[in-house]
């Protein structure tokens, strides 16, 4: 597990800052920053806010207070998408409930829940556009209307297979983002 001090040092180095530059920008003592990065002390209050502001990152990205690792919950979160087979809009409602319930208590739920919801919203729009197009073309008796039905079936099948594959993959690497971010509706 990465400690707060190591996260700060890592972000500082990625931004190309020295300890002196960061301590000056964060308005804290250089020795305090050195102790924080060596995990001799933990930043609190104004020190933490100053460091995060100087690094340009939210405090939440540095701290994981009270969060536990639970790959089983992440697996369940990914599989909850399959609820859309049984419940209308279940592919959005069930992951949304699970995400809102545990995003502050379990590591990586924030990332996975947001990407699942973004993907499902885009998927829902695409599948509905395909189905509406199919029905409109079927009414006008266009010969290529069935192509849209086949495309809708393929898109539907992808949404049945992809969550199962991701549920398996998330057990191996819970920190990896498994859905493409097409459009970000939820952060």
N, C-alpha and C positions, 0 to 999 in steps of 0.2 A: 504494500500500500504506500502510495506517495504521501509524504507528510506536507504540512502547510509550508514549512521552510523550503523544502525541495521544490514545491510547485512555484513558489515565489522566485527562487534562484533560476529555475528553468525558464520561466516567462521573461525574467530580466535578461537572461542571456539571449533568448530568441529575439528580443527587442534591441539587442546590441548595446545595452546599458551597463555601465560599471556600477559597483556598489555605491561609490561616492555620488554618481549622478542620480541614482535612484533615491538615496537617502536625502539628497538635497531637494529633489522634486517632491518627495513625499513629506518633507519637513520633519524628518526624524533623525536622531543621532546615528552616525555611521556605525558605531559599536552596537547599537540596538539592532540595526539591520543585519549585521554580521551574526549576532546571537540568534536572530530569527532564522536566518538561512542555515545555521548549524543545528537547528532544532533544540537550542538551549532554552529558548523561551518561545511563547506563542504570541503573535500579534493580537492586540485587542483594541477595540474602540477606534480612536482617531488614528492610531498607527496603522491599523488594518485598512481603514478607509483611505488614508493618505497613500499607502502603497498601491492599493488597487486603482486609485485615481491616476497615480503617476504611471502605472503600467497600462492603463486604459482597459481594464478588465473588470467585470462585475465581481462583487465580493463572493457571490455564490459559486463562482468558478474556482475560487481558492479554497473555500471551506466545504467540508463534508461532515459537519457536526451532526451526530446522531444518525447518519445514514449507514445502512448495513448492505452488504452484498447478498443478493438473493436471486441467483440465476433461475431458480424455479419460477419465481414470479414473472421474470422476463419471458420465460417460455410460455407461461399462461397468458401474458399480455399479447404475445404474437398470435397465439392460437385463438384468442378471443375474437379475432377478425372473422373466424368461421361462423360466428353467431349470426352473421348476415344471411346464412343459408336458411335459418329457422325463424329469424325475427327481421321484419323490414327495418332497414337502416341499422341492424345489429352490428354490422361491420364497422360502424362509427360509434354507436352508443356504448357498446360494451367496452371497447378499448378506452373510450373517453372516461367512463366511470372508473375503470382500473387505474388509468393514468392520473386522474384528479385525486384519487384516494391515496396513492402511495408515492407521488412524484417528489415529495419532500422527505421521505423516509427511507427509500431504497435507491442505491446508486444506479445510475444509468436509466432509470425509469423515465426521467425527464426527456432525455435524448430519444429513446426508443418510442415512447408514447407519442411525442410530437411528430416524429417521422412517420409512424404508422398512421396517425390521423391525417397528416398531409397527403400521404399516398392514397388513403381510402377516399378522401374527398375528391381527388383528381380521378381516381378509378370510377367513382360513382357518376361523375359528370361524363366521362368517356363512355361508359356502358349505356347510360341513358341516351346520349346523342346517337350511338349506334342503333339502339332499339327504335327510337323515334324515327330515324332515317329509314330503317328497314320497313316499319309499318307505313310510312308515307309512300315509299317506293312500291310497296306491295299493293296499296290502294290504287296507285296509278298504273299498276300492272307492268312495271319496268322489269326487264329480263334479268338485270343484275342485282335485284333486291336481295336475293339469297346470299350474295357476298357479304352484305352487312350482317345478316344473321350468323354466318360462319365467323365473322370477325367478333361479334358479340359473344359467341360461345367460347372463342379462344381467349378473349379478355376475361371472361368469367372463370375459365379454367385456370388461368394464371393466378387469379385471386384466391383460388382454392389451394393451389400447389405452393405458391410463394410463402404464405405464412407458415406452413409446415416445414419447409426448407429453412426458413429463418429461425424457427423455434429450435431446430437442431443446431444451427450455426451459432445461435446466441449462447448456448451452453459452453461452447468452446472459446468464444471471444465476446464477452458481454460489452466491451467498450467499442466495438465496431458498429458503425451505422450500416444497417442492412437493407434499407429502402432507398431508392433514388429520391432526391429532393427535387421535384419538378416545379412545384409552386408552394411557397411557404404561407399557409393560412394560419398555422399554430406555431408559436415559438416555444 
